[in-house]
Amino acid sequence: MSIQLKAAWHQANTAARALGRSLLISLIVGIPVSALAAADSTGLVEVADGQLQCTAGPAGRLQCLGVPYGAAPVGNMRLRPPADVKPWAGVRDATTFASACLEAKTEYSKAQAGSEDCLYLNVYVPPHADDEPLPVMVWLHGGGFINGSGNAFQGANLAETANVIVVTVNYRLGALGWLALPSLAKESASGSAGNYGLQDSIQALKWVQQNIQVLGGDNHRVTLFGQSAGGEQTLALVASPYAAGLFQRAISMSAPATLKLPTIEQAAAARAGFLKEVGCSDEVGQAECLRELPAQKILDASHTSWDLIQQLGLQFTPVVDGVVLPKQWLEIFKDGTSNKVPTIIGHTRDESNLFVAINENNRNVVTDTQQVDDRVAKFFKTLGPLVKWQYPQADFANPGLRMAKMVDDAQFAAGLTQDRNALVKLAPVYAYQSCDPNAPDSHVHAQFIAQLGCGHDSDLAYLFQFDDFNGQVPQFTPEQQALAQAMGRYWGNFAATGNPNGAGLPHWPPYNKKDGLVQLLEPASTGGIRATAPKEYYQTHNLGFWNASLWLASVLGLR
């Protein structure tokens, strides 16, 4: 059955169910005329909740922006799981973005923006033939769980390169998305609290399952992919029983995977100052108190910052609530109870150059040895002397690069390798490390580190062929453009088949624990796209040391 026929049948059923209209009039080859909206060159599309006026382009290209996937989480719906959208009458404009989620001004986002009414997604359909449904890729943006939006990522270029439908999602941020308190858990029928942003992403995936066929997508080939906080969400949703069956593949990019997620009680203890500042410290009536506050007061009292080195981690994260996320995701991977889907897991080579730059910019001084020693002692506690011994200053050009390397190896390479080693027992895994020393600037301009290079976020402009920092198409050199095209095609092949390999691309070997092969994604001038030698990645990132240290830390209860 062609996409038009599938779309028509789906539309006829959803329209009759949601709006109670009869569309079984004026048939064309047995299909209602009004049910052919998905193929309409005017961009009129009917999804389960009503009609959308999207922007149509040539050869099937389509953009549907600002599509609601959950009810506005405001008033009494604040700090609750997302609710379903109420069907609307008439035609809803989907030619412009709806509001992003409320975010504070930070080192990463130069102005406060967004709204509490923000549960919207955007759909980018590439030019395509009508005979086969397209794979779907659902994007969860980064931003430390406090910044960012799906709106910032124009998905059309990736959609065309990868030959997939790209869906970008807004999810709740900061305290509004991740505040976990026992009082909130007590009022919940499930006993969950805090993972509201995670449940937003689940709600968006449900929308995709229900509606993507109308837009020409294959709901049996959905890939969840995300970067940084979105990469962490991706791993959490691979582990979550609430996300079972909603996606068939996953790509986690640049997730600081060694950071241990708190329980509800631990998260609440960290928010004592916040609760006092907003005047909601008393657990009796606490939920009502928080829902009556102006959103601005919640935002101001959160004191959000992207200085992860000073904070020793993220301020807001998913929590182990025993429900949406029953345990740490690594434990779930190890016991084999996760969603068993093929995964790509990787990071940039020098992730933490960005974090060191933010820390130095905030302190207005270059990192020195004393600063490194202080951070190592506070973060690694009694393991600190071993860490300093493993990373002698003589091996680095300056203390800032020394600090960055420690964080890179501990938080990204070691943590993600643990995830790979657990998941590869359940389904195919592919590992990568990306690096272009001359990548476009990120959201932060370093005042002291000379060049961010292959830092956190440096791969995003390549994957999307769009720079979410300045909202423009990057001015790539030919070799950078070749890398961008290769990344998009790898991701698209994986979305289509569960294997990134395809004609015209360097072979990407699957990961296994014994050899630890990792695909290097680099421009031709620094080595090009190639697989590492066995154990090369293991040695480069001191994984023998970190595996032993993380094991010792877990035994001693240090992290």
C-alpha positions, 0 to 999 in steps of 0.5 A, a space after each residue: 500500500 502506498 503512503 497516500 493510501 496508508 495516510 488516507 486510511 489513517 486520516 479517515 479513522 483519526 478524523 472520524 474518531 477525534 472530530 466525529 465527522 464523516 469523510 466517507 463521501 466523494 470517494 476516489 478509488 475507494 479513498 475519501 477525498 478529504 483524507 488525502 490531505 497528507 499528499 496535498 501540495 497546499 500543506 494541509 495535513 490532518 493528524 489525530 488531534 486536528 488539521 495542520 496548515 504546514 509548509 509544503 515544498 517540491 517533491 514531497 518536502 514538508 515542514 510542520 512547526 509548532 505542533 502540540 504533542 501535550 497539553 500546556 503544563 501550566 497552573 494545576 498541570 505544573 510539575 505533573 506528567 504531560 497530559 494529552 492535547 485536546 483536539 482543536 476545531 478548524 485548521 491550526 497554523 503550523 508554518 511557524 515555531 511555537 514557544 520554546 520551554 522557559 529557560 534562564 539566562 546562563 553562560 550558554 543562553 544570553 537571554 531568558 526566553 520561552 514560556 511554560 506553554 511549550 510542549 510542541 514539536 517540529 517535523 521536517 519531511 525531505 523530498 521523497 517518492 511516495 512508494 515507501 514510508 521514511 525512517 524517522 529520527 526524533 531529536 532531543 536537544 542538549 543544554 544541561 537540562 536548563 537551556 535549549 530547544 528543539 526550535 534551534 535545530 533546523 532539521 531540513 538539511 539533515 532530513 534530506 542528507 539522511 533521507 529520514 523524517 526529522 522531528 525536534 522536540 521541546 521538553 520542560 527545563 530546569 525546576 519546571 521539568 526536573 524538580 523532584 520532591 517527596 511531596 510531589 511523589 506522594 500526590 502521584 498515583 505512580 509515586 514518581 516525581 521529577 522526571 517531567 521533562 523525560 515524560 515530555 519526551 515519552 509523550 512526544 514519542 507517543 505522538 510520533 507513533 500515532 501520527 507519523 504515518 500520516 506524514 509519510 513516516 514509518 512508525 516501526 523505524 523510529 530512532 531516538 537521538 540526542 546530544 549532551 542532556 539529550 544524550 543522557 535522556 536517550 540513555 535513560 529512555 533506552 532503560 525506561 519501561 515507560 518508553 518500551 516500543 516507542 523507538 527501535 534504535 537510539 543514538 546518544 551523543 556526548 552524554 556525561 555518563 558517569 554522573 550518578 543520577 540522584 534519588 528523589 530524596 537526594 534531589 530534594 536535599 539539593 533543592 533545600 535552598 531553592 525551596 526556602 527562597 521561594 517560600 515553599 519549604 513546608 512539605 505540607 501544601 508544598 505542591 500547591 505552593 509551587 504551583 501558585 508561584 509565578 514562573 519567574 520566581 521559580 526561574 530566578 530562585 533556581 540560579 542556573 549555571 552552565 559552570 559544570 566544573 565549579 558545580 561539580 556536575 549538573 544542577 538538574 537531571 533525571 532522577 531514579 524515581 523507581 518508576 519512569 527510571 527504576 534504577 541507574 540506567 547502567 544497572 538496568 543495562 547490566 541486568 538486561 531489562 532495558 529496551 533492546 535496541 541497536 545503539 550508536 554511542 559516542 562523543 567529541 574528542 575534547 568535550 571539556 574544553 568548553 566547560 573549562 572555557 566557561 569556568 575560566 570566563 566566569 572567574 576571569 582568570 586562566 586555570 592554574 594548578 591550584 584550581 585543578 587540585 581543588 576541583 580534583 579533591 572535591 570531585 574525586 574525593 579520596 581518589 583525588 591523589 590517584 587522579 593527579 598522579 595519572 595526569 601529571 602536569 608535565 604531560 599538558 601545555 597548561 593546567 586548563 587542558 589537564 583539567 579538561 582531559 581528566 573530565 573527558 576521560 572520566 565523564 565521557 569516555 569511561 562512562 560511555 564505554 561502560 554503557 557500550 559494554 553492557 548494551 552490546 550484550 543485548 543488541 548491536 552497538 556502534 561507537 564513535 569519536 568526532 573531532 575537527 580542530 577547526 569546527 565553527 564556534 560553539 555557544 561560548 567564546 573562550 577568553 583563555 583557552 586559545 581554541 575550543 576545537 573538538 569541544 562539546 557541541 562542536 559536532 552539531 553543526 556538521 550533523 545538522 548542516 546548520 549552526 544552532 548557535 547563530 541560526 545559519 548554514 555553516 560556511 564549510 570547507 569542502 572537506 568539512 562539508 564531506 564530513 557533514 554529509 558522511 555523518 548525516 548518511 551514517 545516521 540515516 543508514 542507522 535509522 533505516 536499518 540499525 546499521 550505519 554502513 552504506 555504499 560510498 562510506 568508510 566501513 564502520 565496524 560494530 563495537 565489541 568489548 574485546 577490541 573496543 573499535 571506535 569510528 573516528 569522524 574527522 576531516 581528511 586533513 586530520 586523518 579522515 573517517 576511519 576505525 581505531 586500532 584495537 584498544 587504541 581508544 581504551 589507551 588514549 582515554 586511560 580506561 584501564 585506570 578509570 575502570 579500576 577507579 570507578 569500581 573502587 569508588 562504587 565499592 567505597 560509596 564515593 560517587 
